[in-house]
Amino acid sequence: MTNRFIPDSADLQLVRRARAWIAVLHELGAGGPDDPLLRALTVKGGLRSYPADRERGKRMRPGSLNERLQHLAEEAGVPYIDNKKAISHSWRAGANTGMKARGVSLAERNLVGRWSPGSTTADTVYDRPHGVGEGDPLDNVPQYGGTTRAAVAAARAEPPTE
């Protein structure tokens, strides 16, 4: 797997969001140096518990992300986007669609999306411009106790940290 540097930006607030998630893990008692960063949560926002002898340990199983996204999409009243069930690949499609709309070449999107060089999957499967610019239905998904826009606004209001 190749590592890729993703610069923080005002619209993503990656560093602040990561710090907020790490603070939540500490509050839930799962912020130790050997604890995994990505953990499955219950519907009520607690840590999902697993048997002590579980082979994967505390790491979340692959379906946990989809379950959480679908729960949040249901809460927001948008379980379907363009007549397709919201799944974790919806995020991948959103990133690709946004890059294509901003003129990023197919070759660059293949690299960033980890598709094979020369593949057209980014254009044939993961380009979903339907509804772009008409308001994001996922704005209603609660994040950090409020909507996405409210969370970003609150993060922007914080003084920058180094």
BELBEL-V51594 format. One record per pair of residues at least 12 apart in sequence whose ideal C-beta (glycine too) atoms are under 10 Angstrom apart, sorted by the first residue. I is the first residue (numbers start at 1). GAP is how many residues later the second one is. Records with the same first field share a line. If there is no record, write none. Layout:
I: GAP ; GAP
This chain:
1: 113
2: 109 ; 112
4: 107 ; 108 ; 110
6: 106
10: 142 ; 145 ; 146
11: 141 ; 145
12: 140 ; 143
13: 138 ; 139 ; 141 ; 142 ; 143 ; 145
15: 140 ; 145 ; 146
16: 128 ; 135 ; 136 ; 138 ; 139 ; 140 ; 142 ; 144 ; 145
17: 126 ; 127 ; 134 ; 135 ; 138
18: 19
19: 136 ; 139 ; 142
20: 123 ; 124 ; 131 ; 134 ; 135
21: 16 ; 17 ; 18 ; 123
22: 15
23: 121
24: 15 ; 17 ; 21 ; 23 ; 120
25: 12 ; 13 ; 14 ; 22
28: 13 ; 17 ; 18 ; 19
29: 18
30: 17 ; 28
32: 26
34: 23 ; 24
35: 12 ; 22 ; 23 ; 24
36: 20 ; 21 ; 22 ; 23 ; 24
37: 22
38: 20 ; 21 ; 22 ; 26 ; 27
39: 19 ; 20 ; 21 ; 25
40: 18 ; 19 ; 20 ; 21 ; 23 ; 24 ; 25 ; 27 ; 28
41: 19 ; 23 ; 26 ; 27 ; 30
42: 26 ; 29
43: 24 ; 25 ; 28 ; 32
48: 12 ; 13 ; 16 ; 19 ; 20
62: 26
63: 25
64: 24
65: 22 ; 23 ; 26
66: 19 ; 20 ; 21 ; 22 ; 23 ; 24
67: 21
68: 20
69: 16 ; 17 ; 18 ; 19 ; 20 ; 21 ; 22 ; 69 ; 72
70: 15 ; 16 ; 17 ; 18 ; 20
71: 70
72: 14 ; 66 ; 68 ; 69 ; 70 ; 71
73: 12 ; 13 ; 14 ; 17 ; 64 ; 65 ; 67 ; 68
74: 12 ; 67
75: 65 ; 66 ; 67
76: 61 ; 62 ; 63 ; 64 ; 65 ; 66 ; 71 ; 72
77: 60 ; 63 ; 64
78: 58 ; 59 ; 60 ; 61 ; 62 ; 63
80: 57
81: 12 ; 13 ; 47 ; 49 ; 50 ; 55 ; 56 ; 57
82: 46 ; 47 ; 48 ; 49
83: 47
84: 44 ; 46
86: 51 ; 52 ; 55
89: 36 ; 37
90: 36 ; 38 ; 48
91: 47
92: 21 ; 22 ; 23 ; 30 ; 33 ; 34
93: 20 ; 29 ; 32 ; 33 ; 34 ; 35 ; 36
94: 32 ; 34 ; 38 ; 42 ; 44
95: 14 ; 17 ; 18 ; 27 ; 31
96: 13 ; 14 ; 16 ; 17 ; 19 ; 25 ; 26 ; 27 ; 29 ; 30 ; 31 ; 32
97: 12 ; 25 ; 29 ; 30 ; 31 ; 32 ; 33 ; 35
98: 31 ; 34
99: 13 ; 14 ; 23 ; 27 ; 28
100: 22 ; 23 ; 26 ; 27 ; 28 ; 29
101: 26 ; 28 ; 31 ; 32
104: 18
106: 12 ; 13 ; 14 ; 15 ; 16 ; 17 ; 21
107: 12 ; 15
108: 14
109: 12 ; 13 ; 14 ; 17 ; 18
110: 12 ; 13
113: 13
136: 12 ; 13
